[in-house]
Amino acid sequence: MSGDRRYADNLGDSAINAGAGERDSANSIVEAPGQPTWGCNEFHLSLSRTVAIRAHQLEPLLQALRSSLRRWQRFATELGQMAVFVNDARTRTFLSLRTLPETDSQFKELVRRVDKAFMTQELAVFYE
């Protein structure tokens, strides 16, 4: 399963976030009949919900995030079953790969730290 192994570090880099289509073996988007699709060339790990940030909030938020995540150590995880999520506005669908239970506590701690930084700027925290 080494091809499925992903590594997460300070700001992460391992979840799949794609539009309504599926990826074929050449990593291109396979069209879903009647559905718009968007490609995603870079993968990421979402540790927060998408929020609008005002210009005056940016630097304090970045400082809080850096402080909170500064000493975070890398860890390895394998990805498990696929799951589908829809955003609050029901305008985007996300295909994701679940993490394995062995690393759930590490991911939850990362989210908790990001939430704490978001709260300093009165931003919405991650989904419960």
Secondary structure, DSSP 8 states (H G I E B T S, - for coil): -GGGEEEE-TT--------SSEE-TTS-EE--TTS-----SS-----S------HHHHHHHHHHHHHHHTT---EEEEEEEEEEEE-TTS--EEEEEEE-HHHHHHHHHHHHHHHHHHHTTT------
